Amino acid sequence: MGGIITALRFQKRNRNRVNVYLDGQFAFGLAAIEAARLRVGQTLSDDDIARLRKQDEIEQAYERALNFLSYRPRSEAEVRRNLRQKSVADEVIEVVVERLTRAGLLNDREFARYWVENRLQFNPRGARALRHELWEKGVPASIIADTLADFDEEAAARKVAEARTRRLAHLEPHDFRRRLGAHLARRGFSYAVIEPLVEEMLKATRCEALSDDESEE
């Protein structure tokens, strides 16, 4: 049933929301920005109430999505999955995703680029591992392929190998090869990149060891 607005009161625990009272009784809550358009004494029909509630549902879902995006960039599929887990209706999710996309806050191509660059800087992975990670996050295959087209797997593997070699330099050649090769393989680097790189790192450690021995004589 519709009614006349008799009070608009900010919620005690959330000042960004307003409780709407119709005919002296609490009727529903609204985002403050939506409630600002209402006034005491205004008559609301059933259709008005349904429209306000639907808009509020969208606003709450949008705020949830913004909060989810505040921690790090997300793929479209991640945002959809997160809202679905919070029981947001599919039609509301569509509206929220479209709104985020228009605002430039949701872009799978930019997300994929961010993910690869972030990995390369802080925790390098091979193309195979990156492809799987992006696939798990719901990035379309075409975007994954474009993003990894110019990926320098050898440079990424070298960064990992150089850091790991310092910890393995004391090992015998057989153990060095096995340990470094396994370390790189676990990070998704291809055998074609791993094999020559391991030999290069092994040779470098042996040359360094010989140089140290000669300097001590």
N, C-alpha and C positions, 0 to 999 in steps of 0.2 A: 504493500500500500504506500502511496505517496504521502506527502505531508508538508507542513510548514516548518522551516528551520527556526528553532527556538534558541539554539546556542551553538557556538563554534568555539571549542576549547582545545588548547594545545595539550597533547599527552604529557603526563608527568615524566615518563621515562624516555621520551623521544620528542624533543622540541621541533623536529622536522615533520611531525605528523599532527593532524588535528582531528578531534572527535566531533562528528556531526550529530546533533540532536534534532529529531523531528517530533513535533507535538509533545515536547518535554521528555522524550525517551531517546536514549542512545540508539543511533541507527547504523552508523558505519564510520570507519576511519578513512582519512585521505591524506595524501602528501600535502604539506603546507602550501606548496606552490599552486596546487589545484584548489585547495580550500580558499585561497585568497580571492578566487573569482566568485565565491558565494557570499551571501549576506543574511543576517538574521531577518526573518520575515518573508524570505523568498519561498515560494511554493515549488516543490519538486514533484514531478510525476514519476510513475514507475519507470518509464523509459529514461527519464533524467537520472534516476538512481542507478539503473543498470549501466548506463553510459559512464557515469562517474566511477562506479566500481570497476568496470573493465579498464578504464584509463588508469585507475590506481593500481590495478594488477600489473599493467604494463610498466608503470613507473617503478614499482617495487622490483620487478624483474630486471629492469634497466639498471637500477642501483646495485643489485646483486652482481650483475655482469661487470659493472664498473669496478666494484670491489675486487672481483676475481681478476680483472685485468691490471689492477694496481700493483700486484706483486711482480709480474713480468708479462711480456707480450704473450698472446695466446693465439692458437689457430681457431678458425671458425668452429671446427668440430669440437674442440675443447670447451668453448663457450656453450655450445648447444648441449653437450653432455652434462656440464655443470648445472645448467638451468633445469634440465630434465631430471637430474638427481634431486632437485629441490621441488619437484612436482609442478613445475611451471607448464602450463598448457602449450601444446605445439603451436597454436595460432599466435600466442603471445611471444613465443620464442622467435617466430618468423619476423614479427614486428621489431623486436629488440635487435636481432641480428642485422636487419636492414638499416635500422637507425645507427647502430655502431659502425656499420660499413660506410654509410653516408658521412659520418663524422670523422672518418679516417682512423678509427680506433681498432678496426678489424680488417686485416688484409693478409691473406695466406702467403702471398708472394713475399711481402716484407717480413712476415714471421719466419718463413723458411730461411731467408737471408740472415736474419738475426740469430737464429738457432745455430747455423753453421759457423758464423763468425764468433759467436760466444763459445762454442765448442773449441774452435781453433785457438782461441786466446787462453782459455782456462783449463780445458780438458780435451785435447785433440782426439779425434776419432777418424777411422777410415771411412771411405765413401759407403761401403756396405753397411756399417753401423749407423751412419747418418741417415742413409736411405730408410733403414728400418725404424729409426726413432721418429722421423718425420711421418712415415706411414702410420705409425702407432698414434700420432697426434692428428690423424685425419687429413693431412695435407694431400691434395690431388697429385696423382702420379706425374702429370705433365709439369706441374710446378716443381716437384722434387727433381725431375730430370733437368729442367732449366737451371735450377739453383746449383746443382752439382756438376753442370757441364764444364765449368772452368775451375773446379775444385782441384787444388794441387795436393794430391794425396801424399806424394813423396815428401813435400815440405812439412806436412803435418806429422808424418811418420818420423821424420828426422828430429823434429822437436821432442817427440816422445822418447826416441832412441837415445838421444844425447843426454837427456835427464836420467834415464834408467841406466845407461852405461856407467855412469859414475859410481853406481851402487854395485855393479857386477864386474868391474874391471879386475878384481882380484881372482876371479874364477878361471879354471882351466878352459881352453878353447871349446871343448865339447859342451861343458855346462853353460858357458857364456852364450853359445849359439842357441842352445835349447831354451834357456831362461829368457833371453831377450826376444827370441822369435815368438815364444808363447805369449809374452807380454804384449807384443804388437798385434798378434793374431786376436787376442781377447778384445782388443780395441777396434776390431773390424778392418784392419789393413789387409790388403791382398798379398798373396804369396809372392807375386811378381815384384812388389815393392819391398817386402820383408827380406827376402833372401840376399839381394845385393847390399842392402843397407846393413844387415847384421855383419856381413863380411867386412864392410867398410869400417864399422864401429870396432870390430875385433882388431883389424889391422891398426887402427888409430891407437887403441889401448896398448898394443904390443910395441908400437913405435915410441909411445910416451914412456913405457916402462924401460925400454932400452936407453932412451935419452936420460932418464933418471939414474940408471945404473952407471952410465958413462960419466955423469956429472959428479958421482960420488967417488970415483976412482982418483 
